[in-house]
Structures are given as structure tokens and as C-alpha cells.
Amino acid sequence: MKYKNLFIKYLTLCFLFIFFSLSSVAQEEQNKDFPEAYFGKYAGELHVSSKKGLETYAMEFHLLPTDSIGRYSYTLVYGEGEQLQKRLYTLIEKNAEKGEYVVNENNGIVIDDRVIDNRMYALFEVQGTLLTTFITFEKDHLIFEIIATNKEERKITGGQNEVTPEVISYPITTVQRAILFKQ
């Protein structure tokens, strides 16, 4: 019985070692493929939940190569017809190994982005509003999300003693979410 338990523990450890080794290799491979593996035009509907209620808009996201190494065409398209808004940005590689990129809005605004595996993260402030963006790339679609809060609506709790730190929370005012399919 003693040897059987040791054998089961040994098999479990071997399985975990192999699993985590393969997972880390897969993650390294996935990081190496960004952004090339996700080039394309994606389209779908953007759902915006705010104090106004739920609104829906047509949306597109284009991630395409350019003639310059480390620079990519990054375009957001909102609405249709007369309401169409096209935002022509540039994704610039700073340190691909570390997942460091910037989105240059080509108007003096440059936003830091971090890529981990198949997901882009950004956090920035515009006129007193904090925004966090997430773009998760999958094989045939992407999930685009923006979460916003007004900095002035922050709530401070805790901090009454040395054991409990002060914590600042920000109520979410707007959530934008779209599942966009590769065209």
C-alpha cells in the first residue's frame, strides 16, 4: 500500500510537470505570434451599458501589417452611414518579448498597451474619466471591452488604523463590450 501511494504521487508529479511545461511552451509560442496571428478585419455589434441604458452600434476592428517593421495599422470603426466614425491608429511595438506596445492615435495621443498571451490591456485617463480596455484575441473572433469610471465619484473606505489600509474604489459608469468576428 505504501509503494502504491508513492507511485500515485510520482505519477501525479510527472503529469503536473508535463502539463506545466507544455503550458509554458504554448504561452511562449502564443506570445511570439502576436500580432501576426491576429491580423485581419473583425466586425460585429458593440453594446454600451451606461446610465442611458443599453445602446447597440455596429463596430469593426482592423489589425493589419504595414511596410514598417514593428508598426501595425490599428483601426476602430463605429456606427454606419452618416454616423460612421473611423479612427485610424498605429500599434507600435516597444518590446515584443515583454509585451510592451503603444497605440498611437496619430494626433499627439499615445497610450501604453501591454500584451500577455492573446490579450491586450490598457489603462488611461481622459478628462477625469479612467478607462480600462481589454482586447482578447481568439481563433476566429475577438472580445473588445472598455470599462469607464468618473474619478470624482470615487469612494474611500478603510484606513482607520495601521492594519486596515485606505482603499479607493471607483463605481463603474460605462461598460462597452463587443464580440467581433473575423471577416
Secondary structure, 3 states (H helix, E strand, C coil): CHHHHHHHHHHHHHHHHHHHHHHHHHHHHHHHCCCHHHCEEEEEEEEEEECCEEEEEEEEEEEEECCCCCEEEEEEEECCHHHCEEEEEEEEEEEHHHCEEEEECCCCCEEEEEEECCEEEEEEEECCEEEEEEEEECCCEEEEEEEEEEHHHCEEEECCCCCCCEEEECCCCEEEEEEEEEC
